[in-house]
Amino acid sequence: MEPVNEKPDRVGAVTRLLPFVFLPLTALMLATLGLAYLSDIPVTDLLRDPSAVLDGPWYVGIFSTTGIALWASTGAMCLLALSADPAKSARALLVAGAVISFVLGADDGYLLHETIKNEIGIPSPVTIGLYGLMAILLLRPAWSFMTARADFSVFLVAVVLFAASAILDGAAEAGLPTIPFAPILEDIAKFLGIATWLAYFAGVGSDVIRERSPVRTSAV
């Protein structure tokens, strides 16, 4: 006899959203409105798309916007795989992937290291170096797990692309001689690095979910 399905609790599903979705977003919106009020910034400048506020064409920043979406996608994949309750080493890697992706995505989205340089005076290479140190500390507990996987080379490709982008950016800021088309190559290297980073963690997350999923056998 097949089990009788209980009536879905739709009201309860909406109620459970309150502490995790509606309340944090409400706090964010109130903080945004407060910032606009205290800074005499038009509220629409904080709510609308940058290209609409600045009356620019739709394609301005298309690579940057896509890169931010890839960062966010990687972080979301890591969080989804973490819900499968992976082993300790895999968990450490997924936590590192989520934190690094969200932090660097926020940096790209809100121009954090550029703002720190312009407002505080800390050079961008210093901030980027701190990001690198953060990544090393987060990834260290999962290092043996990473090197044992066949796709470790994919991770290395992403790191090399990020390093190339950071070197080109740092050299330009320091006034050092750079190769032709260095700004373009810097952005291309970073974009390809983000895409490779996403591909790596998509593979890790897929493997974790597959391994932790219950084995289903068909009835004979």
N, C-alpha and C positions, 0 to 999 in steps of 0.2 A: 504494500500500500504506500502510495506516495504521500509525503508530508503535506499537510494543508498550509498554504502560504498565509502568514498573518498579514493583516491590513497595514500597509506602509504608514509610518508615522511622519507625515509630511510637515506637520506643524513643528514637531520636534527637530526635524532636519533644518528648518529655517531658524529655530531658536538657537541651535548649536552654532550657527554662523555668527551670532552677535559678538561673543567675546573674541573671536579669532579674525573676523573680517570687518564688520560694521564699526565696532568701537575703535580699533586702531585707525581705520580710514577716516572716521569722524574726527579723531584727535589730530590727524595729519591735516585735514581740511581747515580745522579751527586754527592750527598753528600757521597755516598758509595765510589765512585771512588776517591773523594777528600781525604777521610779518609785513603784509601789505599796508596795514593801518599804521604801524609804528614807523615804517620806512617811507611813507608817502609813495609807495609803488602802486601803480594801477593794478587792481586785482586781475584784470584780464591778462596782464603781462605774466602772471604766475599760473594762469589756468590754460591759456591757449598755446598752440604749437609755436616754436620760435620763428619758423618761416612766416607764419601768419602775422605774428606781432611785428616782425621786421619787414613785412611786405616783400618777402623774397620768394623766388620760385620754389616749387614743390621739391625739386631734386637736390636742393642744398643740403649737404650733410647726409646723403643717402647711405654712403658706406659706413659712416659713424653710427647712424641710427640702426642699420642692419647689424653692426657689430654689437651694439648694446642688446639687441634682441637675442643674439647668439649667446652672449654672456648670461642673460637671464634664463635662456633655455637650458644651458648647461647646469646652472644652479638648481633649476626645477627638476632636471633629470636626477641629480644627486639626491635631492630630498625624497623623490619618489622611490629610488632604490633603497634609501635608508629605512623607509617604511616596511621593507621586507625583512628587517631585523638581521642584517648580514653579520658575518663573523667579525671579530675585533679588528683585524688588519684591514679588511675591506671597509668596515665602518670608518676607520680613521682616514682612509683615502677619500671616501665620499664626503665626509665632513670637510676635509681640506678643499676638495673640489668645489663644494657649495660656497664656503666662506670666501675663497679666492675669487670665484666667479662673480659673486655678488659685490664684493669690494671693488674689483677692477671694473665691473659694469657700472657701479655708481661713480667711479672716478671718470669714466668716459662720459657718462650721462650728465654729470654736474660739473665737469671740468675741474675736479678737485685739485690735482697737482698744479694746474695752471693758476688757479685761484690762490693756492698757498704761496706760489712763487710771487704773484703780483701783489697780494695783500700783506703777506708776512715777510717775504723776502727770502724764503728757503728755496734754493734752486731745485728745479724739477728732478735732476739726477739723484738728489738726496731722498726726495719723496719716493721716487721709483725704486731706489735701493732699499728703502724700508719695506716697500711692498715685496721686493724679492726676498728679504730676510723673513718676513711673515710667511711667505710661501714655503721657504725651506723648513721653518720650524713646524709648520702644519703638516708637511709631507713627510718629515723625518720618521714618524712612527710607522708609516706605511711603506717605507722604502723597500724593505725586503719583499713585501707582497708585490710591489710594482715591478721590480726587476725580475721576478719569477714569471711574470706574464709575457706572453708572446707579443703583445701590442706595446711593450715598453718603448719600442722604436718610434711609435706614433707620438708618445709623450715627449720624447727627445726632439722630434721635429718641431713640435709646438714651442718648446723651450728655446730652440735655436732661432726660430722666427721672432719670438718675443725679444730675445737678446739682440738680434740684428736691428729691430725697430728701436729699442732703447738706446743702443749705441749711436745710431744715426741721429736720434733726437738729442742726446746728450752732447754729441760733437757739434751740432748746429748751435745749441744754446751756449756752448763754451767758446764759439767763434773759431773752432778748428776747421781745417780744410776738409771738405766732404766730397763725395763722388757726385757726378752729375745726376740730376733729378733725385737728390737725396730725400727731400720732403715727400715726394710721391712714393719712392721705394719704402720709406719708413711706414707710411700708412698701409701700403699693400702688404708688407711683412706682418704688421700687426693684425690686419684683417684675416690673412691666411692662418696666422697663429691662433686666433680665436676659433676659426672654423676647425682647425686640427684639434684644438683643445676640446671642443664640443664632441668631435668624432671619438676621441679617446674615452671621455667619460660616458658617452652613449654606449660604447662597448662594455665598459666596466659595469655600468648600471644594468645593462641587459643581461650580462652573465650572472650578476648577483640575483636578480629577480628570477631568472631561470633556475638557478641552483636552489633557491629558497622556496620555490613554488611546489606545492604538493603534487606528487606523481599521480596522474589520473589514469586508471586502466579501464578500458572499455569492457562492458559486460559481454560475456560469451553467450 
